[in-house]
Amino acid sequence: MAAYGSIDRGGRDVAKLRLGIIGAGSWTVSSHLPNLERHRDEVEFTIVNRRDPDLLARIAERHGFARASTDWRDVIAERPDIVVIGSPPGFHWEQAKAALEAGADVMCEKPFTIDPADAWDLEATVRRTGRQLLIAYGWNYRPMVIEAHRLMHDDGGLGEIEHVALHMDSVTRELLSETGAYPDAAPESVPRADTWSRPETSGGGYGQAQLTHLLGVSLWLTDLRGQDVFALMSAPLDAKVELHDAVAIRYAGGAIGTMSGQSSHVGGAGNRHAVEVRIVGSRGMFHLDLRDDILWRYRGPDDDRRVALEPGAGRYDCAGPIDALIEAGMGRPVANNSPAELGARTVEILDAAYRSVTSGRLESIRTDGR
């Protein structure tokens, strides 16, 4: 009989979840590890990986990891119950697939993958293995956005969606141009250039670093899937990747829309992200603004709903995906608000946007992935 408080994973009774970290980079250090520390009663800090051995040793000692390695494959070899992946985007597919196939539940940093075929392959791997994969779309777990999802889905929502206008700006000028750090980065662990500002491993600039969040919110709210994309991008400050994006999207089913992204200046709006979603449907209108804490749905004079929110309701944190990962690892029912399928739909649109910039033409979503 299992001991009190233990769980059964594949016939092995364990009192705590064995944690593996692949890519203990800046955001993992500043966000994911502190959030995991809140679950010390349920999590055993088993093994941590990053490429820099000196920083790796300090991280391992600070958080009490039993093992540390500069080779991510050693994490898989430990057969952890849960894995957090914070490596550069170009490695996500291989590492997430290996972790799922080794029996772990996984939380993967955004952007999910660079290639849509890889994203859909991970979605198929989730279904085949029966494990959970969550993407680090922290806003999707905030009460304000969960309420927005309810307004978009309960009682018919907005009906047939006709137009979607998306905007995001955030303090990424220095990060993407390699002239400074992201304000919320861990001071001792500044992001490496190949994570966000080298296209061969990052897949691009602002689109991959930030618009993936905007798409993660909007596609979750609308259930839409992209069909055709035309994009313009610019790279001031001699950046190797784009700092600004202007994108037109046609969605499957006929809806159209726009998406803009801006690398803004340090200090503006208290360095708080702007994330705005405006939707018009056959039954009404919808407005979500995470910087100014606005949530509104209008379906006529007698159905005009402006949700009362506390100041800061839309402020970003990534506690939700970590909490959900723990629930999944414990075998409890979990609301996965950022599944692989959602991630694949974001990757499709970003992939088409970057192809459009190269070709100068409207590009269709590639369907070879699914």
N, C-alpha and C positions, 0 to 999 in steps of 0.2 A: 504494500500500500504506500502511496506517495506521502511524504511528510507534509504537515500543515504548511500551507502557503507555497507549495511547490507546484510546478506545471509540468505537463508531459509534452515533449517535442520529439516525435518519432520514437517513442518508447523510452526516452531518457528523461528521468525526473531531475529537475534542477530547481534550486531555491531562488536563483537569480538569473537574469538574462545575461549572457556573455556578449559583450560589446566589442565590435571591431570598427576602427576608424581608418578609412582609406583617404589620404590627402588631408592632413590636419593643417589646412591653410588658414588664411587670415579670418575668414568668416566662420570657419569651424571653431577657431580659438575664441573669437569674440562673441559668438552666438550659440552654436550647437553644443559645445562642451559645457558652458554654464547652464544651459537648459537641461542637459543630461545629468548634471550634478544634482538637480532637484529630484532625481529619481534614484539616488544612491541606495535606497532600501530595496530596489528592484533590479538594479543593474550592477554587474561586475565589470569593471574597466579592464578588459582582457588584453587588447593589443591595439597599438596606434601606429600609423604609418605617415611619413612625409619624406621628401627627398633630402632636405637639409638635416644632417645628423646632429648638429649642435642644437638647433631649435627643437628637433625631435626629442632629444634627451631632456630638455627643459620642460617640454609639454608633458612627457611621460611622467616625470617626477612630480610636477605640479598636481596632476590629476590621479596619480597613483596607478598608472597602468602596469600590469604585470610584465608586459613585453612591449618592445618598440622595434620597428624595422624600417629601413629605407626601401624595402621591396614590398609592394602592395600584395603580391602573391602570398606572402607569409600571413597576411590577415585571413585570406581565404583558407589557408592550410590549417588555421586554428579552429575552423568550423564554428564561428560565432553564431549566436542566435539572431542578433540584429547588427546591421552594418550601416554606417553613415558614410556617404561618398562625397567628398569635398574637393576632388581633384579637378584639373582643367577639363573643360567640356569634351575635348577630343578623346578622353579616356573613359568617359562615362559608360558607353555601351559595353565595352569589354569587361569592365570591373563590375558593373551592376549585374550583368548576365552571369558572371562567375559566382557572385554572391548569392543570387537567387538559386542557381543550380546546386550550390553547396548547402541549401536549406535555410538561408537567412531571410528575414524580412529586411527591407532596404529602404532607407531614405536617401534620395539622390539630389544633389544640388542642381539648380537651374543654371544654364539651359539644359534640358534633359539630354539631348544628343545634338549633333550637328546634322547628321543625315537622317531624313525621315524614315528610310528603310530600317535603320538601326532602332529608331524609336518604336516602330511597329513590331520589330522583332522582340524587343523587350516586353511589349504588351502581350505578345504571344507566349513569351517565356513565363510571365506572371500567371497566365491561364494554365499553362502546362504544369508548372511546379506547385500551384496552389498557394504560393507565398504572396505577401503584400509588397507593393512598391509604391512609395509616396514621394512626390517631388516637393522641394522646399519652396512652395508657394505659400508663404506665411499668411498673406492677406486672406486666403480662402478659408482660414480657420478663425478669423476675427469675428466676433459676434455681429458687427455691423455688416460684413459681407455675407455672412450666413443668413441674416435677415433679408439682404438684397436678393439672395438666391431664392428665398421663400416667396418674396414678392413677384419674382419673375416666373415662378412655377405654380404657385397655388391659384386655384380658381381661374385657370386659363392664362394667367400672366398678361402679356401684352398682345396675345393672339399671334398672328403671323408677323414675324419681324421683317421690317422693310429697310431700315437704315440704322447703322451703328457708327458713332463717332467716338474715337478713342484718342486720349492724349496722356502723355507721361513726360515729366521732366525730373531730373535728379542730379545730384552733385557728382558728376563723373568726368568733368573736363580734364582734371589732373590725372585721374586713373587711366583713362583711355589714351591720353596723349603722352603718357609716361613722364609727366612733369611734376608729379606729386602723388599723394595717396588718397584713397577714399576716406572721408572723415570718420566713418564708423569702423574702420579697420583696426585690428589689434595693433597697438604701437610697435610691439616687438616682432610682428609677423606681417610686414607689408606685402600685399599680393605680388607675386612674380609676374613679369611681363607676359609670359606665355599663357597665363590664366585668362586675361581679359583683353590684351592689346596686341597679340600676335595672331593674325588670321589663320595660320596653319594649325594652331591648337585651340584657339578661342572660337573660330568659325566666323568672327566678325567683331563689331564693336558694340555700340549702344543697343542695337537690336538684340544681340545675344545676352548682353549684360543686364538689360533692363526691360526691353519690350516683351521679353518672355514672361515677365511678371504681369504686365498689362494684358497680354493675351491669355495668360493663365486665369486671370479674374474674368475677363469678358467672355471667353469661350465656355467657362464653367457656368456663368449666368445665362448664356443664350443657347447652349448646346449646338452652336453653329460649327460648320466645317468649311474651311476655305476652298475656293475653286480656282480663282485667277487673281494675280497680284501684279501691280505695277509700282515700282519704288524709285525714289530719288534719295541719295545720301550724300553727305559732305563731311570732309575730314580736315577742319582747320587745325592750326598749331602743328602742322607737319605730322599729324598722327598717322599711324600705319593702319588704323581702323577708323570707321566712321564715328563721329560724335553726334550727328543729327540725322533723323530719318523722316521722310514723308512718304506715306504708303497709301495706295488705293486698293481696296479689296472687294472682289465679288465672291459672295458665299454660295455654297450649294443651296439650291432652293430659291434663289433669286434676290436675296438681300444684298445690299451694297453698303460700303462704308469707307471710312478713312482712319488712319492711325498715324499719329505724329509722336516723335520722340526727340527730346532736347537734353544735351549735357549742360546743366546750369552752373551758376557761379556759387562758390563757397559763401555761406552766410545768409543767402537769400531764403526767406521763409523759415529761418531757423534750421536750414538744411533738411527740411521735411520734403519727402517725395510728393509730387503731384501725380495723382492717378485719377483720371476722369473718364466715365463711361456714360454716353448719352444714347438712348435708343428710342426709335419711333417704331411702333407696331400697328397692326390693324385695329387694336382696341385702345391704344393710348400711348403714353410717353413715360420714360424712365430716366432718372439722373442719379448717378453715384459719383461723389467727389470725396476722395479719401484725404485730401489735404484740408479742405474746408468743412469736413464732416457733414456732408449733405447726402441724404437718401430720400428720394421722392419718386412716387409713382402716381400718374394721373390717368384715370379712365373715365373722366367726365366730372361735372360739378358735384355729383353726389358720391363720387369715389375718387377723392383727391387726398392721397395719403403722403404726408411729410413726416417722416419718423423723427421723433425727438431723440437726440444723441448727446452724450457727454462730450465735452471738449477732449480732443485727442482720440476719439473713437476709431478713426481711420489710420492712426499711426502704425507703422510697420513693426512687427516682431515675428520671429520664427519659432515661437514656443509650440504652436499648434501641431506642426508636422512631427516634431520630436515626441510630443505627448501621444499622438496617434501611433507612432512607431512603437512606443512602449506597449500600448494597448494591443496592437497587432501581435507583437512578440509574445505577450502573455496569453494569447489566444482568446482575448475578449472581443466582443463586438466593437467594431471601429468604423467611424465615419471617415472614409478616405475622400477628402475633398480635393485631392491633387493626384489622381491615379495616372498610370502610364498612358492610358487612352487619351486623357486630356493633354498630357505632355506631347504626345505624337501629333495632335492637332495643332499645337503651337509651333512645333518644329517644322511642319509642312509649310506654314505661312512664312516663317522666317527664311526657310530655304528658298522659296519662290521669290521672296523680296531680294535676296542677295543675287540670285540668278538674273532677276530683272535689271538690277543695276549694271551687271556685266553686259547683258545683251541689249539694253535700251528698249526692251519690248515688254509687253504684257506677258507674264509667264503663268502657265497653268500648274496647279498642284500636281506633283508627281504621284501617280497611283501605283508605282511598282512596289511600294512598301506595304500597301494593303489594298 
